[in-house]
Structures are given as C-alpha cells and as structure tokens.
Amino acid sequence: PQNVLQMNVTNNNYTDPNNLMFEEIKVLGLLQEPVSVTVLQNNDVQNSAHNITYNPVDKVALIQGLQLQLGKSYSLRWTLGTSVNEKYDCHPGLNASKEKCEQLGCIWTEDTSNVDVPYCYYNGSDNPYSITDVKYTSSGVTANLTFSKSRLKAYEKSTSPISTLRLEVKYHSNHMLQFKIYDYANKRYEVPVPLNLPKTPEGAAENRLYDVTVQNKPFGIQVRRRSTGTVIWDSQLPTFTFSDMFIQISTRLASQYLYGFGESEHTMFRRDMNWHTWGMFARDQPPGYKLNSYGFQPFYMGLEEDGNAHGVLLLNSNAMDVTFQPTPALTYRTTGGILDFYMVLGPTPELVVQEYTALVGRPVMPPYWALGFQLCRYGYENDTEIANLVEDMKAAGIPHDVQYADIDYMERQLDFTLSPRFAGLPALVKKIQEEGMRFILILDPAISGNETDYPAFTRGLEKDVFIKWPDTNDIIYGKVWPDLPNVEVNNSLDWETQVELYRAYAAFPDFFRNSTTEWWTREITEVHTNPHNASRSLKFDGIWIDMNEPSSFVNGAVGGCRNQELNFPPYVPHLGSRSEGLLFKTLCMEGQQYLPDGSQVRHYDVHNLYGWSQTKPTLE
C-alpha cells in the first residue's frame, strides 16, 4: 500500500553485540511532504522522537531519530499533507469562503494561530498544464503547453484558462536568459518597452552560468546556477494559471534574501517573507505601508545562501501583486499581458545591477549642477517670496544651487501660463542664473478643457493628442489642479467640495503618440522662448514632470467609467483602497491609447507606462 514502508526480517540467527539500528531513512519521489510518521512493531506503536525534513525541489524526505533494531520487523506509515510553508493561496481575491474555495477544488483550513497563512490552498503540487513538443537547441528551449480540462478550475468569471500556450526559453548570453509564455493562437498585449537584447545569442554553451530544465507534468521551469547547482527558479507548483485577465505563476526561491519590487514603503531593505502581499500599480499615493505608490518596478534581486546573486525582471505592465511566503517562495499575479521573464546571473549584486541596467537602459547621466543643493516647495505666494528666499539663503551661508517653482507660478494651475503674481519670475530666473544658479519649473500632464483662449488645449485638439473613450471621438475628462475660469476659490471648504465646484475638466495627453510629442515640444518651447512677448520667456534649466501616474482627483472620469470589467477586473490585486477598483485616483481603464505605429492599446494595459511615456519626449 502507498505511504507505507514494510521492513520484514526473513532471517535472524545472529545476536548483534553492537546493537546496531537504522536511525534514518530517506524516501525518494514524494510529491508532498510527510507531515507525520508512525512506527509499528508487531502492530504496536513505537514512541520515538523522530523528525522529518523534506526537500520539495528534489521531492525527497529524510526521517531521522529512528531506532529500528536489526533483527526486528517494522512498518513505517506516513501521512502526506501540506505543511504550512507549502500552502499556496488558491483564493487570493476578495471575499474568499469555504464554499468558493471547495468549488475551486482546493482545501479550506482556518488557522487562527496565524491569520496570514492562506485559509484556502491548493491540494497537492499539481497544476492543470503539461507540455508537449519540447525541443532543446543550443540557444534555448521551446514547448507547447496543454491543459487537462478535467482539472480546469477558473478562478472567477472571464478567467477561463487559455489552452494555446507556447513556452520559449532563449539563452541570450552566458549570464542572461529569457523565458516567455504567450498565446500562439491569439495575439495578446505585450509591453512596448524596447530592451537591449543581442540580435543573436552571445557566448558559448560551455561558458553559460545556468542550466534550464523544463518539467512536464505538472509543467514547471527550473533554472540552476551551474557552478554551485543552486536552484534559483523552480515553478513546478500548483498555482500556474494563464487566462485573459488573471495570470499566476509561483517559484521557489534560493533563500530568504530577496530585494526589490515597488514602489512601496517597507520596514527594511530585504523583503519580509512571512506571508506578505504587495500590490504594484502606479498611483498618486504618498508612501504608506502596503500602499502602491508612484512607481512600478517588477524586478527583484535574490541572494543565494552562498552569497551569489541573481536578478529577475517580469516584463509585464498590468496591475499586479506579489506574495512572499517563508517556503521561501514567491507568487506573481497579473491582470493581463503575457509572462515574459528575464534573468541575469550576476554572480555579485553589483554585476546583477550592471547586467539589469544593460538590459533596460542605464540611468541618464545627470548634469553636474543637478548634484548640487536644490530647494523646492508647494505654496510660494508670489515671485517676491522666491526672490527674498534666494537672498536669505545667501545671507545665511546655506549652499543653494537650484531653485524650483511648483504649480503656484501658473495662472489657475494651467500648464504653460504665467500668473500675474509671478510676472517678475522671468527676470528673477535670469538674475539667479547670472549668479551661477539654475531654475526648474513644474509641468503636469492634465490640460484644462474649460478655457476660451488656451492654445495648449486648442492645439492639442488639432493634433488629436488626448485620451478618448474607445471607438468614439469623445475625450475622457478627469479633474486635476487646473481651476475653472472666473471662480473665487474658497479654501475653507473640504477637498471633495472644492474639486466639485472649482476644478476644470482636464484632458490627458497620450504620450505614446508621435503627434503628442510634436505638440508637447512646441508648448514647452514657447514657455522657454515666448513668441509673443520675449519678456515673458522663462529660461528654465530643467523640467519637473509630476502627476503622471496619471493622477486625477475624481475616480476614472467626470461622470464615472463605462466598462465595469476593466475597472473592476475579476481579480483586483492587493492595492490600497482595493475595493475601489483600478480607476481609483486615475483614468478609466478603457481609455484608448495609440502606440507610435498606430496600434491601439487600452489604458488598462499601459497605465503603468504613462510616466515612462512622458519622460522621453520631455527629455528630448
């Protein structure tokens, strides 16, 4: 029978003077962990303080502390189960219940001793995918993924697993590989960010720092560091799911030492592996524990127990979260796109960073002056306040290389305008530059649509730069900083009321479009060199681009969004204000955007690239 080891003595005519015993037994090929072991002799249970260690990568259990005397017959029975560290969350969404859990074919156990451990977890190590047509070549591996309908459990509605998947593993260089899982039958959104990849594989097979094995049933990918044998990626786990709006993959980790992902506030540099989930989705959110903030970085660095380091980038720009558990293991859940992983093998942390930035692009070399002392705040009343501040800094002997102006310098917070209260700013900028200082202006992306004479908006309409509702000619309007014309703002009112009464309807430029780049360039140029009145030219040295999460003070749009499923997808990642959906403090997800080649993309897919898309045209 299964899970039993019967040890029968067939011959015993010798008394052992040394009292030899079996003290440990190794069991190979166990797909689950033995959670308890019972030792019987003549059907009597033996009391022995044994302990069990299980290696889930090699599927090997070691039972130690046994006292099985030579010459006696024993039977060992063990119960397979899911130890706490091997529990992978089967219902990570809102409102998990025993009933929903069991409908998914998973196990529900309420553990009141640790509320962070998932109550609903997968039964065993199986996932519904297996592979066919595996081809290993000198430059990688390809295979098709098929799934067994008998084990098909959709996470929620509209998440039926896709059955036409292909795996491609590419060995790009001795220290870098890529593995990509996509739908070969139906084109899906892929991240339009160019990476610096070699045109043909570099290096030689004998010099590669890694070896890759594709596991068949259940499907998994295993990557080992060749020099040490350390497994640094092992995704043969029950969680693997690939559907239209819910994609999930887990991997065992080489150690507890993991760094990266964001942007979020943390308590330490190393990630806490004790059952924590962190959402990633760009949002105008000041730092706060477990709150998704301005940036989006789906990259981590892992240290192995011997100090070697590797890095992993998931090139996916959809709303996602990552769960860390003490196994140690990591689970990614994303709401769209494909799985496209890039792994760099270091082997030092410094080399990991070098290899990663070689792939995604090095940081821009800042101008020398930008390394100086910079001063900035929101709320300067007028240009005199800034002029006095510069003099006060000098008098106090405080180094002061760069001065900023926030949106206060604009008329009613309208981009590319100058408030009457800051009429002296152009002359002040010239004066401080003559003294060797520099000046930086802020610009926000949102453009008011409520003005009668506002070239930035009318020229934006002519160039068709604003994000619209899908398949219409109607602009999606949010509200940000710009105020309506001819209103007297009462700052004593609460924030929501002020937004409702005083803020203009604001349109959001689509910075992926070539026409937007042309429009943005012209508007910025005319701030620097005013074509109508040279004395109003602001000779800035740098631009601060803000609010480009993109941020809006109403959820989705004035009047709300139109596509429920995109704004409240079947799986909403663990974000701040999770129940408010993806539209919280930003644009509607159905907003239609256009890549430079003219192909349509949804804001749902490119939301996390909005700030990135604004950076290049601004820098140029």
WOLINVEN-V241326 format. One record per pair of residues at least 24 apart in sequence whose ideal C-beta (glycine too) atoms are under 10 Angstrom apart, sorted by the first residue. I is the first residue (numbers start at 1). GAP is how many residues later the second one is. Records with the same first field share a line. If there is no record, write none. Layout:
I = GAP, GAP
This chain:
1 = 74, 76
2 = 75, 76, 78
3 = 24, 27, 29, 31, 34, 73, 74, 75, 76, 77
4 = 34, 36, 71, 72, 73, 74
5 = 32, 34, 58, 69, 70, 71, 72, 73
6 = 34, 67, 68, 69, 70, 71
7 = 32, 34, 61, 65, 66, 67, 68, 69
8 = 65, 66, 67
9 = 61, 62, 63, 64, 65
10 = 63
11 = 60
12 = 58, 59, 60, 61
13 = 58
14 = 56, 57
15 = 55, 56
16 = 53, 54, 55
18 = 52
19 = 48, 50, 51
20 = 48, 49, 50, 51
21 = 45, 46, 47, 48, 49, 51
22 = 41, 44, 45, 46, 47, 48, 52, 54
23 = 25, 27, 40, 41, 42, 43, 44, 45
24 = 26, 27, 38, 39, 40, 41, 42, 44
25 = 25, 36, 37, 38, 39, 41, 43, 51
26 = 34, 35, 36, 37, 38
27 = 25, 27, 32, 33, 34, 35, 36, 49, 51
28 = 30, 31, 32, 33
29 = 29, 30, 31, 32
30 = 24, 25, 26, 28, 29, 30, 31, 48, 50, 95
31 = 25, 28, 49, 93, 94, 95, 187, 205
32 = 24, 27, 29, 47, 48, 49, 50, 51, 54, 91, 92, 93
33 = 26, 28, 45, 46, 47, 48, 49, 50, 52, 53, 92
34 = 27, 28, 29, 42, 43, 44, 45, 46, 47, 49
35 = 43, 44, 45, 46, 47, 48, 49, 51
36 = 41, 42, 43, 44, 45
37 = 24, 26, 28, 29, 39, 40, 41, 42
38 = 37, 38, 39, 40, 41
39 = 24, 27, 28, 29, 35, 36, 37, 38
40 = 33, 34, 35, 36, 37
41 = 27, 28, 31, 32, 33, 34
42 = 30, 31, 32, 33
43 = 32
45 = 32
46 = 26, 28, 30
50 = 26
52 = 26, 31
54 = 26, 29, 31, 32
56 = 27, 29, 30, 69, 178, 180, 181, 196, 271, 273
57 = 165, 167, 174, 177, 179, 195, 197
58 = 173
59 = 66, 177
80 = 44
81 = 26, 42, 43
82 = 25, 27, 39, 40, 41, 42, 43, 156
83 = 244
84 = 25, 27, 29, 30, 33, 34, 37, 191, 241, 242, 243
85 = 32, 188, 190, 240, 241, 242, 243, 244
86 = 35, 36, 38, 39, 151, 152, 166, 239, 241, 243
87 = 24, 30, 31, 32, 33, 34, 35, 188, 238, 240
88 = 30, 32, 33, 34, 37, 39, 149, 150, 151, 160, 162, 235, 237, 239, 241, 243
89 = 28, 29, 30, 31, 32, 33, 150, 159, 161, 186, 188, 234, 236, 242, 244
90 = 28, 29, 30, 31, 32, 33, 63, 65, 148, 149
91 = 27, 28, 29, 30, 64, 65
92 = 26, 28, 63, 147, 154, 156, 185, 229, 231, 239, 241, 479, 481, 482
93 = 62, 63, 153, 240, 476, 477, 478, 479, 480, 481, 485
94 = 477, 478, 480, 484, 485
95 = 484
96 = 24
100 = 56
103 = 50, 51
104 = 49, 50, 51, 52
105 = 46, 47, 48
106 = 47, 132
114 = 160, 161
115 = 160
116 = 158, 159, 160, 161, 209
117 = 157, 158, 208, 209
118 = 157, 205, 207
121 = 117, 118
122 = 31, 115, 116, 117, 128
123 = 115
124 = 94, 114
125 = 93, 95, 111, 112, 113, 114
126 = 25, 91, 92, 93, 110, 111, 112, 114
127 = 24, 34, 90, 91, 92, 93, 108, 109, 110, 111, 112, 113, 114, 121, 122, 123
128 = 24, 25, 33, 35, 90, 91, 110, 112, 113, 114
129 = 32, 34, 36, 38, 52, 87, 88, 89, 90, 91, 111, 112, 113
130 = 85, 86, 87, 88, 89
131 = 34, 36, 83, 84, 85, 86, 87, 88, 89, 90
132 = 84
133 = 33, 34
134 = 33, 80, 82
135 = 79
136 = 33, 76, 77, 78
137 = 32, 33, 34, 64
138 = 33, 63, 66, 67
139 = 30, 31, 32, 33, 61, 62, 66
140 = 27, 28, 29, 30, 31, 32, 37, 38, 39, 61, 72
141 = 26, 27, 28, 29, 30, 36, 38, 71, 72, 73, 80
142 = 24, 25, 26, 27, 28, 72
143 = 24, 25, 26, 38, 71, 73, 76, 78
144 = 40
145 = 36, 38, 39, 69, 74, 95, 97
146 = 73
147 = 72, 93, 94, 95
148 = 69, 70
151 = 67, 87
153 = 88
154 = 87, 89, 92, 416
155 = 86, 88, 90, 91, 93, 178, 415, 416
156 = 87, 89, 90, 413, 414, 415
157 = 88, 408, 413
158 = 85, 86, 87, 88, 407, 411, 412, 413
159 = 82, 83, 84, 85, 86, 87, 88, 89, 176, 410, 411, 412
160 = 83, 84, 86
161 = 79, 80, 81, 82, 83, 85, 86
162 = 24, 26, 79, 80, 81, 82, 85
163 = 79
165 = 54, 77, 173, 174
167 = 47, 52, 54, 172
168 = 172
169 = 43, 45, 52, 54, 172
170 = 27, 28, 31, 172
171 = 30, 31, 32, 34, 37, 39, 41
172 = 25, 26, 28, 29, 30, 31, 170, 171, 172, 187
173 = 24, 25, 28, 29, 30, 34, 35, 36, 171, 172, 182, 185, 186
174 = 27, 28, 29, 30, 31, 32, 33, 34, 35, 36, 171
175 = 27, 28, 32, 33, 34, 35, 135, 168, 169, 170, 171, 172, 176, 177, 179, 180, 183
176 = 25, 26, 27, 32, 33, 34, 135, 166, 167, 168, 169, 179, 180, 182, 183
177 = 24, 31, 32, 33, 35, 46, 56, 164, 165, 166, 167, 168
178 = 135, 137, 162, 163, 164, 165, 181
179 = 33, 35, 42, 44, 54, 56, 160, 161, 162, 163, 164
180 = 135, 158, 159, 160, 161, 162
181 = 38, 40, 54, 59, 61, 66, 68, 157, 158, 159, 160
182 = 60, 155, 156, 157, 158
183 = 59, 61, 155
186 = 58
188 = 56, 59, 148, 149, 150, 417
189 = 127, 128, 129, 147, 148, 149, 410, 412, 413, 415, 416, 417
190 = 125, 126, 127, 147, 148, 150, 411, 415
191 = 107, 123, 124, 125, 126, 127, 146, 147, 149, 414, 415, 417, 418
192 = 125, 320, 403, 404, 405, 407, 409, 413, 414, 417, 421
193 = 122, 124, 167, 168, 413, 416, 419, 420
194 = 166, 167
195 = 118, 120, 145, 147, 163, 164, 165, 166
196 = 161, 162, 163, 164, 165, 166
197 = 145, 162
208 = 137
209 = 99, 101, 135, 136, 137, 138
210 = 100, 133, 134, 135
212 = 131
220 = 29, 30, 31, 32
221 = 28, 30, 120
222 = 29, 30
223 = 28, 31, 87, 89, 118, 120, 122
224 = 30
225 = 29, 79, 81, 83, 85, 120, 121, 122
226 = 119
227 = 79, 81, 118, 120
228 = 26, 76, 77, 78, 80, 119
230 = 24, 25, 74, 75, 76, 78, 80
231 = 73
232 = 70, 72, 76, 77, 78, 80, 111, 113, 114
233 = 69, 77, 79, 97, 108, 110
234 = 95
235 = 94, 95, 96, 97, 104, 106
237 = 90, 92, 94
239 = 84, 90, 92, 93, 94
240 = 99
241 = 92, 330
242 = 96, 97
243 = 93, 327, 328
244 = 91, 92, 325, 326
245 = 73, 89, 90, 91, 320, 321, 324, 325, 326, 359
246 = 87, 88, 89, 90, 323, 324, 325
247 = 69, 71, 73, 85, 86, 87, 88, 89, 90, 91, 92, 324
248 = 72, 75, 83, 84, 85, 86, 91, 323
249 = 65, 81, 82, 83, 84, 85, 90, 92
250 = 72, 73, 75, 77, 79, 80, 81, 82, 83
251 = 51, 61, 76, 77, 78, 79, 80, 81, 90
252 = 75, 76, 77, 78
253 = 47, 49, 50, 51, 59, 71, 72, 74, 75, 76, 77
254 = 48, 49, 50, 51, 52, 54, 55, 56, 74
255 = 47, 48, 49, 50, 51, 52, 53, 73
256 = 46, 47, 49, 68, 70, 71, 72
257 = 44, 45, 46, 47, 48, 50, 52, 71
258 = 42, 43, 44, 45, 54, 64, 66, 70, 72
259 = 40, 41, 42, 43, 44, 50, 52, 90, 93
260 = 37, 38, 39, 40, 41, 42, 51, 52, 53, 62, 96
261 = 35, 36, 37, 38, 39, 53, 59, 60, 61, 63, 69, 71
262 = 30, 31, 32, 33, 34, 35, 36, 37, 38
263 = 24, 28, 29, 30, 31, 32, 33, 34
264 = 24, 25, 26, 27, 28, 29, 31, 33, 312
265 = 24, 25, 26, 28
266 = 24
270 = 33
271 = 29, 31, 51, 53, 57, 59
272 = 52, 54
273 = 50, 51, 52, 53, 54, 55, 56, 57
274 = 50, 51, 52, 54
275 = 48, 49, 50, 51
276 = 46, 47, 48, 49, 298
277 = 44, 45, 46, 47, 48, 54, 56, 296, 297
278 = 42, 43, 44, 45, 46, 295, 296, 297
279 = 40, 41, 42, 43, 54, 293, 294, 295, 296, 297, 299
280 = 34, 36, 37, 38, 39, 40, 41, 42, 52, 54, 293, 294, 295, 328
281 = 37, 38, 39, 40, 54, 268, 291, 292, 293, 294, 295, 301, 303, 305, 326, 327
282 = 35, 37, 266, 267, 268, 269, 304, 325, 326, 327, 328, 329, 330
283 = 266, 267, 268, 292, 293, 294, 299, 301, 302, 303, 324, 325
284 = 196, 262, 263, 264, 265, 266, 267, 268, 269, 300, 301, 302
285 = 264, 266, 290, 291, 292, 299, 300
288 = 288
289 = 287
290 = 284, 285, 286
291 = 284, 285, 286
292 = 27, 28, 29, 257, 281, 282, 283, 284, 285, 286, 292
293 = 256, 283
294 = 252, 253, 254, 255, 257, 317
295 = 254, 313, 316, 317
296 = 24, 253, 311, 312, 313, 314, 315, 316
297 = 311
298 = 24, 34, 36, 43, 310
299 = 43, 45, 53, 57, 60, 61
300 = 24, 30
301 = 43, 45, 48, 51, 52, 55
302 = 26, 28, 41, 44, 50
303 = 43, 46, 49
304 = 42, 43
306 = 41
307 = 40, 41, 42
308 = 37, 38, 39, 40, 41, 44
309 = 35, 36, 37, 38, 39, 40, 41, 42, 43, 44
310 = 33, 34, 35, 36, 37, 39, 41, 42, 45
311 = 31, 32, 33, 34, 35, 38, 40, 41, 42, 44, 45, 48
312 = 29, 30, 31, 32, 40, 44
313 = 27, 28, 29, 30, 31, 43, 46, 47
314 = 25, 26, 27, 28
315 = 24, 25, 26, 27, 44, 45
316 = 24, 25, 289, 292
317 = 284, 287, 288, 289, 290, 291, 292, 293, 295
318 = 251, 255, 264, 286, 287, 288, 289, 290
319 = 250, 252, 253, 254, 256, 262, 263, 270, 285, 286, 288, 289
320 = 251, 253, 254, 255, 288
321 = 250, 251, 252, 253, 254, 257
322 = 251, 252
323 = 251
333 = 238, 240, 241
334 = 237, 239
335 = 231, 234, 235, 236, 237, 238, 247, 254, 269, 270
336 = 230, 233, 266, 268, 269
337 = 267, 268
364 = 251, 255
366 = 176
367 = 71, 174, 175
368 = 33
369 = 32, 33, 67, 68, 69, 172, 173
370 = 31, 32, 68, 70, 171, 172
371 = 30, 31
372 = 27, 28, 29, 30, 64, 65, 66
373 = 25, 26, 27, 28, 29
374 = 26, 27, 28, 29, 30, 64, 66, 168
375 = 24, 25, 26, 27, 28, 29, 62
376 = 26, 27, 28, 29, 30, 64, 66, 168
377 = 27, 28, 29, 31
378 = 26, 27, 28, 29, 30, 64
379 = 27, 28, 29
380 = 24, 25, 26, 28, 29, 41, 42, 45
381 = 27, 40, 41
382 = 26, 27, 37, 38, 39, 40, 41, 42, 43
383 = 25, 26, 35, 36, 38, 39, 40, 41, 42, 43, 44, 45, 46
384 = 37, 38, 40, 44
385 = 36, 37
386 = 36, 38, 39, 42, 43, 46, 53
387 = 37, 38, 40, 41, 44, 45
390 = 38, 41, 42, 45, 47
393 = 44
394 = 41
400 = 32, 35, 37
401 = 35, 36, 37
402 = 30, 35, 36, 37, 38, 139, 140
403 = 25, 26, 29, 34, 35, 36, 37, 138
404 = 34, 35, 36, 37, 38, 136, 138, 140
405 = 24, 34, 35, 36, 37, 133, 135, 139
406 = 34, 35, 36, 75, 138, 140
407 = 34, 35, 36, 37, 73, 74, 75, 139, 140
408 = 34
409 = 32, 33, 129
410 = 31, 32, 33, 34, 71, 72
411 = 43, 71, 72, 74
412 = 36, 38, 39, 69, 70, 71, 72, 73, 74, 75, 77, 90, 92
413 = 29, 31, 33, 35, 67, 68, 69, 70, 90, 91, 93
414 = 30, 32, 33, 34, 36, 37, 40, 42, 43, 67, 68, 69, 71, 90, 92
415 = 26, 27, 28, 29, 30, 31, 32, 33, 39, 41, 42, 66, 67, 105, 108, 109, 112
416 = 25, 27, 31, 38, 39, 40, 41, 106, 107, 108, 110, 111, 114, 122
417 = 31, 34, 37, 38, 39, 65, 110, 119
418 = 109, 112, 115, 118, 119, 120
422 = 116
423 = 112, 113
425 = 111, 113
426 = 104, 107, 108, 109, 110, 111, 112, 113
427 = 108
428 = 110
429 = 108, 109, 110, 111, 112
430 = 107, 108, 109
433 = 106, 107, 108
437 = 104
438 = 102, 103, 104
439 = 99, 100, 101, 102, 103
440 = 100, 101, 102, 103, 104
441 = 83, 86, 87, 97, 99, 100, 101, 102, 103
442 = 39, 98, 101, 102, 103, 104, 105
443 = 77, 80, 81, 84, 97, 100, 101, 102, 103, 104, 105, 171, 175
444 = 36, 37, 38, 62, 100, 101, 102, 103, 104, 106, 107
445 = 35, 61, 62, 63, 64, 65, 66, 71, 75, 100, 101, 102, 103, 104, 105, 106, 165, 166, 168, 169, 173
446 = 31, 32, 33, 34, 35, 36, 57, 58, 59, 60, 61, 62, 63, 101, 102, 104, 105, 106, 107, 141
447 = 28, 33, 35, 57, 58, 59, 60, 61, 62, 72, 76
448 = 29, 31, 32, 33, 34, 35, 36, 37, 55, 56, 57, 58, 59
449 = 26, 28, 33, 55, 56, 57, 58
450 = 27, 32, 33, 34, 35, 53, 54, 55, 56
451 = 31, 33, 34, 53
452 = 33
453 = 32
454 = 28, 31, 50
455 = 67, 68, 71, 77
456 = 51, 53, 63, 64, 66, 67, 70, 71
457 = 25, 47, 49, 50
459 = 59, 60, 63, 64, 67
460 = 47, 49, 55, 56, 59, 60, 63
461 = 46, 58
462 = 53, 57
463 = 46, 50, 51, 52, 53, 54, 55, 56, 57, 59
464 = 46, 49, 51, 52, 55, 130
465 = 42, 43, 44, 45, 46, 48, 49, 50, 51, 52, 53, 54, 55
466 = 40, 41, 42, 43, 44, 47, 50, 53, 125
467 = 40, 41, 42, 43, 44, 45, 46, 49, 83, 120, 121, 123, 124, 125, 126, 127, 136, 143
468 = 39, 40, 42, 122, 123, 124, 125, 126
469 = 88, 92, 93, 94, 119, 121, 122, 123
470 = 92, 93, 96, 118, 120, 121, 122, 130, 132, 133
471 = 119, 121, 129
472 = 90, 120
475 = 30, 31, 32, 33, 82, 116
476 = 29, 30, 31, 32, 76, 80, 81, 82, 83, 85, 86, 111, 112, 114, 115, 116, 127
477 = 27, 28, 29, 30, 31, 75, 77, 80, 81, 82, 110
478 = 25, 27, 28, 29, 30, 72, 73, 74, 75, 76, 77, 78, 79, 80, 105, 107, 108, 109, 110, 113
479 = 24, 25, 26, 27, 73, 74, 75, 78, 79
480 = 24, 25, 26, 28, 67, 70, 71, 72, 73, 74
481 = 25, 65, 66, 70, 72
482 = 24
495 = 58
496 = 57, 58
498 = 55
499 = 53, 54, 55
500 = 53, 54, 58
503 = 49, 50, 51, 55
505 = 49, 52, 53
506 = 41, 44, 46, 47, 48, 52
508 = 39, 40, 42, 43, 44, 49, 78, 79, 83, 85, 95, 102
509 = 39, 41, 101, 104, 105, 108
510 = 81, 82, 83, 84, 85, 91, 93, 96, 100, 103, 104
511 = 34, 37, 39, 82, 98, 99, 100, 101, 102, 103, 104, 105, 106, 107
512 = 81, 82, 83, 84, 85, 87, 89, 94, 97, 98, 100, 101, 102, 105
513 = 80, 81, 82, 83, 85, 100, 104
514 = 80, 81, 82, 83, 84, 103
515 = 79, 81
516 = 77, 78, 80, 97, 98, 101
517 = 79, 96, 97, 99, 100, 101, 103
518 = 99
519 = 98
520 = 94, 97, 98, 100
521 = 96, 97, 99
524 = 93, 94
543 = 75, 76
544 = 74
545 = 66, 69, 70, 72, 73, 74
546 = 65
547 = 64, 67
548 = 62, 63, 64, 65, 66, 67, 70
549 = 36, 37, 38, 58, 59, 61, 62
550 = 35, 36, 37, 41, 53, 57, 60, 61, 64
551 = 34, 35, 36, 59
552 = 31, 32, 33, 34, 35, 36
553 = 32
554 = 29, 31, 32, 33
555 = 25, 26, 27, 28, 29, 30, 31, 32, 33
556 = 24, 25, 26, 27, 28, 29, 30, 31, 32, 33, 34, 35
557 = 26, 29, 30, 31, 33, 34
560 = 28
561 = 26, 27, 28, 29, 30
562 = 26, 28
563 = 25, 26, 27, 28, 39, 41
564 = 26
565 = 24, 25, 39
566 = 24, 25, 36, 37, 38, 39
567 = 37
569 = 35
582 = 25
583 = 24
586 = 24
